[in-house]
Amino acid sequence: MIYIAGAGIAGMTLALALAKLGVKAVIIEKTKGLQPEGAGLQISPNARHVLNQLGLSSALHGLGFSPQAIDIYPFKRAKPLKSLKLGPFAQQRFDSPYIVIHRADLADILYKACQQSNLIEIHFGITGFDMITHANGLSVSREHSDGHIHEANPFAFVGADGVHSVTRTKILSGPDASYSGYTAWRALIPTSMMKAELNLFHTSLLWGPGFHAVAYPHPRRHVINIALFSKEKLGANTGKKSVAPNLPKIALTCPRFNAIIESSEGEWTNWPLYGVKTGRWHKGPVGLIGDAAHAMLPFQAQGAAMAIEDAATLAPLLANANEPQTAFATYYAERKNRVRKIISISASNGEIYHMGAPFSYARDLVVLAQGTTGHLRRLAWIYDHKIPI
Ligand SMILES: Cc1cc2nc3c(=O)[nH]c(=O)nc-3n(C[C@H](O)[C@H](O)[C@H](O)COP(=O)(O)OP(=O)(O)OC[C@H]3O[C@@H](n4cnc5c(N)ncnc54)[C@H](O)[C@@H]3O)c2cc1C
């Protein structure tokens, strides 16, 4: 039996992958129920390949949406500089589609699949956990919200408890997450209000000097998911809701940014972006996956994908290991370089998207030169990565 802290994307994917291999998983989650924060996720073919092997393909097909292209809008440009192909082209190239999905829908798909397995237990409302290692292995205690304490002796403990992971900081004595300097502002805007501004079948990437935005549709919910990104100091309003995002004033001189900001009927959620840098992903029978191990900037849209890949890599290793430490050591060796490379690309994308003139002119020429499918060739090493479970 494997203990997992966190019923997020990483934790539930790991439980499903273990169950597929006949191994029991117990998930302990601190919230009282599923509380998927945030609004949307892009799920690239590398992650989809894993989820398909867990039998989730038709549920994802039903609730996700496959944008036909990514429209690139440099600052103040009326028409897209280029529309980079996705849709059937990406599906054919990578054997799995590139989709966008509401986070609540993905969480629900994973949760329902977990509920259908008699090898997975999920305990919500866990107020704390502790563990000791000894000659006979590992003893874990979990505390429920009513105060009762339950003890167990799992083969291994996996911290999938997100960016501010207690498993990382307290159990493995690893570092705290550090603020990246970037903040995301997120909102859902009724599709009808964006008709004139954005192609409603495409993902849109809007660039500006010092800020950028990503927008994509959730057609079943009749909303467009918008995330605006800029640099901001942590302050009293960090993490709070607000009627308008706090972007540099120059953003409002661009009609499209202006329309997005004005069209939001609800509130914008301010979301400070933290990163995790640690080489200590495991010790003894305890390991980390997902954001707990390597939270990154979302500018390559790969954080959840890496969490899903981690789960797919670790599950067979744990299922077949005599010693958990051997499984964790192999997992770390297999994952670390790929994850580091993606952390680095995500950070450089931030610099590229936020370029001002004259560097932005050179950037735009590169976009034109790479054509409508060059991005898929350039990023094939990410999307073509297939992990068998
Ligand atoms: C603005 C933004 C946009 C993004 N867009 C994308 C995208 O398009 N594509 C993509 O692949 N990634 C994207 N990401 C990244 C993605 O959201 C994360 O990488 C992903 O959610 C990580 O999953 P996780 O399961 O590791 O962590 P989480 O989803 O954070 O789950 C952690 C779980 O652990 C629980 N937990 C925490 N502490 C404890 C504890 N002490 N005990 C028990 N349980 C605990 C939490 O309640 C939570 O349920 C984006 C991120 C941001 C901020």
The ligand as an ORCA input file, in Angstrom:
! r2SCAN-3c Opt
* xyz 0 1
  C      -2.208     30.503    -13.766
  C      -1.784     29.069    -13.940
  C      -2.040     28.413    -15.130
  C      -1.621     27.093    -15.315
  N      -1.885     26.483    -16.509
  C      -1.428     25.225    -16.718
  C      -1.697     24.566    -17.955
  O      -2.344     25.120    -18.837
  N      -1.219     23.298    -18.135
  C      -0.492     22.656    -17.167
  O      -0.055     21.499    -17.399
  N      -0.235     23.256    -15.973
  C      -0.695     24.503    -15.725
  N      -0.480     25.101    -14.523
  C       0.250     24.365    -13.467
  C      -0.666     23.399    -12.704
  O      -1.776     24.081    -12.197
  C       0.071     22.741    -11.562
  O       1.349     22.339    -11.970
  C      -0.701     21.503    -11.066
  O      -1.948     21.884    -10.554
  C       0.116     20.757    -10.021
  O      -0.635     19.667     -9.558
  P      -0.299     19.021     -8.147
  O      -1.259     17.889     -7.992
  O       1.154     18.774     -8.044
  O      -0.619     20.158     -7.093
  P      -2.024     20.774     -6.689
  O      -2.936     20.792     -7.856
  O      -1.735     22.053     -5.999
  O      -2.621     19.734     -5.638
  C      -2.082     19.605     -4.336
  C      -3.143     18.990     -3.423
  O      -2.545     18.739     -2.158
  C      -3.414     19.199     -1.141
  N      -2.610     19.490      0.046
  C      -1.782     20.551      0.264
  N      -1.216     20.456      1.472
  C      -1.664     19.302      2.039
  C      -1.434     18.643      3.280
  N      -0.623     19.175      4.205
  N      -2.069     17.481      3.523
  C      -2.892     16.931      2.611
  N      -3.171     17.506      1.398
  C      -2.551     18.674      1.134
  C      -4.073     20.427     -1.742
  O      -5.263     20.772     -1.064
  C      -4.309     19.939     -3.168
  O      -5.522     19.226     -3.283
  C      -0.906     26.414    -14.294
  C      -0.660     27.064    -13.082
  C      -1.099     28.374    -12.904
  C      -0.820     29.046    -11.587
*
